Structures are given as C-alpha cells and as structure tokens.
C-alpha cells in the first residue's frame, strides 16, 4: 500500500479514529496515573534507607493485587454487558447493570473484611517473607484490607463508565485517588513516622474518597438513560444471572493471571530481599506498560461491544484494526522511553544501591515487554467486549499451566532471568491462543450469526 493510499484510508476512517481516541485517551491518562499509587508508595518507602519497608510494601501490594483483582470481573463483565445494552438502546438494562455490579462489589468487600484473619494468614504463609520483613508486611495487610468495599465498588463503576462510553469518569476518579494518595503517603510516612503501615492507610483513605466522587459522576450519567429499576430487584438472585454467568469465567481467568504475578513476587523473595525489591521496582514498569496500552484495549471493549449489540460486523472489525495500529505506535514509544530513561526512573524510585544494581541488570526485559504484551492486551479487549469470556478462561489455563510454570521449572538455574523469561513467554502464549480463538470465531461467524 502506497503512502497516498494509506493517507486516504486514514482520512476515510477519521470519524472512527476520533471515536477510538475519545475512548482511549482518558483511560490511557488515568491508567498511567494508576501506577503512581505504586510509584509513590515505592518512592516514599524506597528512601527510608532500608529494603525492609520497600519489601513489605511489595509483598503487601502483591497480596492485594491478587485479592482484589480476583474480583476484577466486576470491571470487565460490567463493561462488555453494558456496551452491548447500549448498542441495543436498552436503558433499563444499562441502569440495572450499574446497580447490580455495585451491590456485588460492596458485598464482596464486606465479606473480605469479615474474613480478614484467615485471608491474611494464608497470604503471608504463601509469600514467605523473611523474619525481618514479615511483621511489617502483616501490618500493611491488616490496614489495607479495609479498602476492599471501596476498591471493588470502584471496579464496578469503572467498568460501567467504559460501557456507557464515559471514559472521563475513570480519569477523574483515579486522578483524585492518586493525588490524595500522594499527599497522604507523605504525611503518614514522614510526618507521622508510620513507615509502610502509613502507606497502607493512605491508600485506604484515597480509595474511599475516589469512589464517593465516582458515585456522583455516575448519578449524572444515569440521566442519559430511560427506564426504571426497582430496588427490590437487587435482592432477587435471578436478576444477576447474566452478570454471574459472565463473571464466573472471568473470575477463574483473573485468579490464574494473579497467581502468576504473585508466584513471580514470591520466587523473587526467595532469592533475597534485594531481588524482591528490584522486581517490585520493575513490576512498576510492567504496570505502566499494561495501563498505558490498555487505553486502546478499553476502546475496543466499549466500541466492539456496541457494534456487536448493533450487529454491525464491518465497524466491529474496523475498530479492532484501527485501535491496534494506534496501540503498536504507543508500544514503540514506550520501548524508546524505557531504553533512554529506564535507569534514571530506577534511580528515582529507590536510593538503595543494591536494589538499583539488581533492577538495572534486569531492565532489558522490561524494555521488550511493550511489544510482547500489546497483542494480548488488545485481544483481551475484543473478548471482553463480546463477553466471550469462556475462551479467555481456557486460553489463560493453557498459558499458565502449559507455558509459564513448565518454563519456570526448566529455567530455575537462570535464577531471576529465568523468572523474567517465563513471564515474557507467558505473554506471548496468551497472544497466540487468543488470536487463534479470534480468527476461529470470525470464520465461523460466532458473534454475528443471525
């Protein structure tokens, strides 16, 4: 294709490109700010002069990433179903999905607080921190658990916002959370001398502020939709059937993904506190990659869900193609940034020389990750938007049990390089298996059959 043909094609798709960017830039910006929770937490405790508090935050954050994102279906399931209801112009269902998702999120959060003792004990046992680090990690967890209702309600709100294509909602919510967290981190650690425990309480307070603000935004968005959902319906189990059917597969898929991330952190801990802390710093890079590129994945979720609801296959496929073009450009930009400034970013995150040295040793893996991960992120967006979540579960099972863990076992002699190699090939396996399912669904007209 010549440059002139490419330019003409781009001009013809200008309206759709604007819609993609309208959906993509707010989550890109808000998702880039999301790792600031980790960046600020890491930077604040990283300058206390010891790796112990950094390690405690790394272990505690890993535990709650696993625990909370086990219920990440509250975001993903809500987005796909809401986008499809929007495409069908079913305002009542749009309203119902918000209320049902919120009820599920708050209810699950309260149950987590109720059963916090066995949850924390089991998590600490599996993470196996050093004797010096263990009490600080435990104290972090005992504080952070109280953010559960706010975090899970926030997931439900974010998913619904993307489904109704109000992508600025998550931006304002997450900006408020992150700004509050920055201020409260500094006060708790340096003014009140609370160390890593102060980081946990700062995060708790920030999430409650954010979710209250998001509820106000959601109330304004509801004015766009007709229909009425009696509150009594929220107590009837049969009204949750569609949401539960979608979410059960996403639950298994998310558990498997977070098992990989938590296992990764635990194996780093077994190699020493310096490796654990270095991997915590580098996983912040991975979060930046994921959250930046997910902006385009979110646009795919919302727009593919809408066009599936409208049964418009042409626009469905065009959204996927155009979003992927832009995502690849963003991935290349991240590769360039990490290549040029990766070492500087590490130095800003920690002043502990042993941690700096270890993190820079493994930095090349993170430079490659934007191009390794982009394909699975975009394909995830397609399958969430179409709610083809059983296939997401099955491909994750293959990638985790058939690729990640066998490769880790084989490459244990490579120590931390073996861990990062296993992670890289895990991302590649996810992309290959999802791509196979995607092509098969299109060839069999699974999504658009009459």
Secondary structure, 3 states (H helix, E strand, C coil): CCHHHHHHHHHHCHHHHHHHHHHHHHHHHHHHHHHHHHHHHHHHHHCCCCHHHHHHHHHHHHHHHHHHHCCCHHHHHHHHHHHHHHHCCCHHHHHHHHHHHHHHHHHHHHHHHHCHHHHHHHHHHHHCCCHHHHHHHHHHHHHHHHHHHHHHHHHHHHHHHHHCCCCHHHHHHHHHHHHHHHHHHHHHHHHCCCHHHHHHHHHHHHHHHHHHHHHHHHHHHHHHCCCCCCHHHHHCHHHHHHHHHHHHHHHHHHHHHHHHHHHHHHHHHHCCHHHHHHHHHHHHHHHHHHHHHHHHHHHHHHHHHHHHHHCCHHHHHHHHHHHHHHHHHHHHHHHHHHHHHHHHHHHHHCCCHHHHHHHHHHHHHHHHHHHHHHHHHHHHHHHHHCCCHHHHHHHHHHHHHHHHHHHHHHCHHHCHHHHHHHHHHHHHHHHHHHHHHHHHHHHCCCCCCC
